[in-house]
Amino acid sequence: MTQITATQVNELRKQTGAGMMDCKKALTETGGDFAKAIDVLRKKGQKVAAKRADRDAVEGVVLALVSSDMKSGAVICLNCETDFVAKNDSFVELANSILVLALKSNATNVEQIKRLSFDSAMNVGEKLLEQTGVIGEKIELSNYFMIQAEYVSA
């Protein structure tokens, strides 16, 4: 059995946001292989998401952003199950990251946003599934609006 150090567990936790024990279990299961451990944590997140699919996600945040040229704007609503998660800084940061991606890409609907690349490893839809596993609550991108306008100064 491979010896897993606290440093390794902490590093995986920083990369994924998963709990310490989940990270330790994933590293133990994969013999200390970080890439495989991340995959194990993603699969766990998908299982949690499947279990929570029928739950209501009625809390969350609504964020708006205007482009630097003032010609377009976007509004998103990212939902979760409890107000505790909705008030969490990392949840709001996730919502803001998705909003910035949506505005930059000129996405027109939620499905297009879910297909956008969140980072080199996953798209937005996969990131939401991953975060469902990390947080333990259903997370869904429920609404999105893109607004095109002409800015006129007074």
RABELGI-V88003 format. One line per field, one symbol per residue. ss: DSSP state (@ for helix, = for strand, . for the rest). psi: psi as a letter, one per 30 degrees, with the letter a starting at -180 (. if undefined). burial: I if it has 24 or more other C-alpha atoms within 12 Angstrom, else O. Layout:
ss = ???
psi = ???
burial = ???
This chain:
ss = .....@@@@@@@@@@@...@@@@@@@@@@....@@@@@@@@@@@@@@@@@@@......========.....=========..@@@@..@@@@@@@@@@@@@@@@@....@@@@@@.=.....=@@@@@@@@@@@@....=========......
psi = kkkkleeeeeeeeeefglleeeeeeeeeegggjeeeeeeeeeeeeeeeeefgeflkjflakkkkkklfggfllkkljjlaelfeeefkeeeeeeeeeeeeeeeefhkfleeeeffkjeafflleeeeeeefeeeeglkkkjelkkkkklkkkl.
burial = OOOIOOOIIOOIIOOIIIIIOIIIIIIIOOOIOIOOIIIIIIIIIIOIIOOOOOOOIOIIIIIIIIIOOOOIIIIIIIIIIOOOIIOOOOIIOIIIIIIIIIIIOIIIIIOOIIOIOIOOOOOIIIIIIIIIIIIIIIIIIIIIIIIOOOOOOO
